[in-house]
Structure formats: structure tokens, C-alpha cells
Amino acid sequence: MTTINFGVTAQPTPVDLAALLADEDRMLPLLQAVSGKTLDDLVGWCSQEHIRRTQTKLLASLRALVDPEKVARIEFVTYDPDTGSGPRWDEERFYLHHKDGGVTPMKFPDEEDAGYEEFKDTCGRFVDHLGDYSWLAPPRDGARLMVDLASGEFDVSGGNSRT
């Protein structure tokens, strides 16, 4: 016997939705059916989520890089690698803002120092995440990025306007 339920709509599970979003053959017709404004909104939401996830990874790697009990914030400045890609956050020149009010430049250990390998592993993750963040949210030349290790807040200030 076949049963038909009127007015009952099966809700897709998040796993079904994730699979749908990752399936170009199924998504492309949907994307082609929406307005340009809706498509712009969708791109914006996806970009913001990508930035948020990258910030979360960068924050975790920064907390692993320094002692959050002593360091309150980390400040990054920009540099221009002369590759035509524009300014990037500098992973080699940044400043630790200590909870006691002092500010010191980050010092990388030398290869022969104790803990170098562990630092290199942690530093590699931080460098990758900072590079991803530079790509997703390109800084202006001369800008400063302050990352608060306790709150997780990212504050960008200054910089020259892009022309």
C-alpha cells in the first residue's frame, strides 16, 4: 500500500545541503536562475565566511606562537613584495604587545636554538594563515593589523588609499 502525505515537506539535512553546494552540476542551474544582486549577496556571504574561518585559524596559530598569558595583542604591518599582487601582511616583521604595556618586535629563534623545530612547525601554520588572510582581505599599503589574542578581534587601521 502506498501512502501519500499532503502538506508534508521533507527538510534537507545540513549534509545534503553541503553536498549540494559542492556539486557544480547541480548548483550552476540554481545560480543561473538568481538575479545579479542575489548572486552578489551570495558571493559576499561566502567571502565573509571564508575570512571568518581564516581569522579563526590565524588566531589559533598566533596563540600557539606566543604565550597568551603574557602577550595581549600582535601587531602586523604591511610590505609590498613587488610581485604585482599589492601589499601583504608582513610575517617577518611584527610586534608583540605585552600585557604589562611593553612592545617588542617578534624574534625568530635561530636554527641551532632549542625549540626551533617546534617553532618552525607553528610558524609555518601562522605564515600560511596570514598569507591566506592577506589574499582574502588585502590590506592597504601602510596599514596596521592588531589581533587581540583574548577577544579574537581583528582591527585594521591606517594605510594609504588605493588608486
RANORKA-V933705 format. One record per residue. N is the residue number from 1. RES is the residue in one letter. PHI is phi in whole degrees, -180 to 180 (none if undefined). PSI is psi in degrees with one decimal (none if undefined). D_CENTER is the distance of its C-alpha to the mean C-alpha in Angstrom with 2 decimals. Layout:
# RANORKA-V933705
N,RES,PHI,PSI,D_CENTER
N,RES,PHI,PSI,D_CENTER
This chain:
# RANORKA-V933705
1,M,none,135.7,54.39
2,T,-100,134.2,51.39
3,T,-111,133.0,49.73
4,I,-116,124.2,48.04
5,N,-105,116.6,45.99
6,F,-86,141.7,45.84
7,G,79,5.7,43.06
8,V,-108,122.8,40.80
9,T,-118,126.0,37.48
10,A,-73,130.0,35.40
11,Q,-89,132.3,31.80
12,P,-69,146.1,29.26
13,T,-81,159.8,27.28
14,P,-56,-33.5,23.46
15,V,-65,-41.3,23.97
16,D,-62,-42.4,26.14
17,L,-66,-41.4,23.64
18,A,-63,-41.4,20.84
19,A,-65,-38.9,23.46
20,L,-64,-47.0,24.49
21,L,-62,-30.3,21.08
22,A,-88,-1.2,20.78
23,D,-103,99.2,24.36
24,E,-58,-40.1,24.66
25,D,-63,-32.9,28.44
26,R,-87,-32.4,28.31
27,M,-80,-36.1,25.46
28,L,-56,-46.1,26.69
29,P,-61,-35.1,29.90
30,L,-67,-43.8,28.08
31,L,-65,-36.0,25.74
32,Q,-69,-20.9,28.85
33,A,-87,-12.7,30.61
34,V,-94,160.8,28.26
35,S,-71,163.3,28.52
36,G,-60,-38.7,26.39
37,K,-62,-45.4,25.21
38,T,-64,-40.8,24.20
39,L,-64,-42.1,22.39
40,D,-60,-43.5,20.53
41,D,-61,-44.2,19.64
42,L,-62,-44.7,18.46
43,V,-61,-41.9,16.23
44,G,-62,-45.4,14.80
45,W,-64,-43.8,14.26
46,C,-64,-41.7,12.66
47,S,-63,-44.1,10.26
48,Q,-64,-38.8,9.45
49,E,-67,-38.6,9.15
50,H,-65,-43.3,6.84
51,I,-63,-45.1,4.41
52,R,-59,-44.4,5.69
53,R,-66,-39.0,5.60
54,T,-67,-40.7,2.40
55,Q,-61,-40.7,3.32
56,T,-62,-44.2,6.40
57,K,-66,-42.4,6.59
58,L,-63,-44.6,6.10
59,L,-59,-45.3,8.50
60,A,-62,-41.1,10.73
61,S,-71,-32.8,11.14
62,L,-69,-39.3,11.97
63,R,-64,-32.0,14.37
64,A,-77,-23.8,15.90
65,L,-77,-34.8,16.32
66,V,-125,175.0,18.38
67,D,-92,104.5,20.77
68,P,-65,-13.1,19.28
69,E,-73,-24.1,22.97
70,K,-109,-32.1,23.58
71,V,-103,125.0,20.38
72,A,-89,-43.4,19.22
73,R,-142,157.7,16.51
74,I,-124,131.2,14.97
75,E,-111,129.2,15.32
76,F,-113,149.0,14.01
77,V,-119,172.0,16.05
78,T,-99,161.4,15.94
79,Y,-145,159.9,18.08
80,D,-114,113.5,19.24
81,P,-74,3.5,19.74
82,D,57,34.3,22.56
83,T,-104,-0.6,21.39
84,G,88,-1.5,21.41
85,S,-89,-5.7,17.66
86,G,90,-179.4,17.57
87,P,-63,151.7,16.09
88,R,-132,160.6,13.12
89,W,-75,132.6,11.88
90,D,-82,115.7,14.62
91,E,-84,-9.7,14.02
92,E,-103,-15.1,17.79
93,R,-133,98.8,18.71
94,F,-147,169.1,17.16
95,Y,-125,138.3,18.96
96,L,-96,123.9,19.39
97,H,-100,108.2,20.72
98,H,-79,156.4,23.07
99,K,-65,-24.4,24.36
100,D,-83,2.5,27.79
101,G,100,-13.3,26.79
102,G,-76,155.4,26.72
103,V,-129,128.6,24.20
104,T,-133,146.6,24.10
105,P,-71,148.3,22.40
106,M,-69,133.4,20.56
107,K,-115,121.1,23.13
108,F,-83,139.0,22.44
109,P,-70,153.4,25.33
110,D,-77,160.4,27.77
111,E,-58,-31.5,28.30
112,E,-86,-5.8,31.49
113,D,-72,148.9,30.06
114,A,-63,139.4,29.96
115,G,83,5.4,26.57
116,Y,-61,-45.2,25.32
117,E,-62,-43.0,24.50
118,E,-64,-43.4,22.49
119,F,-61,-42.4,20.63
120,K,-61,-42.1,20.07
121,D,-63,-47.8,18.59
122,T,-65,-44.0,16.18
123,C,-63,-39.1,15.51
124,G,-59,-42.7,14.89
125,R,-65,-44.6,12.01
126,F,-63,-42.5,10.50
127,V,-63,-43.4,11.41
128,D,-61,-46.6,9.92
129,H,-67,-38.9,6.36
130,L,-66,-38.8,7.08
131,G,-63,-42.2,8.69
132,D,-62,-42.5,6.23
133,Y,-64,-40.6,4.30
134,S,-60,-38.3,8.08
135,W,-72,-41.9,9.00
136,L,-75,-36.3,7.18
137,A,-131,74.9,8.10
138,P,-57,130.9,10.97
139,P,-81,160.4,12.60
140,R,-83,152.5,16.34
141,D,-58,131.3,18.69
142,G,83,4.7,19.56
143,A,-76,163.2,16.68
144,R,-127,138.2,15.60
145,L,-115,122.9,12.40
146,M,-112,121.9,13.52
147,V,-110,118.2,11.59
148,D,-86,116.3,14.15
149,L,-71,-26.4,14.38
150,A,-80,-49.7,16.76
151,S,-87,-21.6,15.37
152,G,81,8.9,11.60
153,E,-75,137.6,11.82
154,F,-110,121.1,9.89
155,D,-123,118.6,12.82
156,V,-105,131.6,13.20
157,S,-138,160.3,16.90
158,G,69,-165.5,19.47
159,G,103,151.0,19.46
160,N,-84,147.9,21.97
161,S,-70,149.8,22.10
162,R,-83,139.7,21.48
163,T,-125,none,24.73
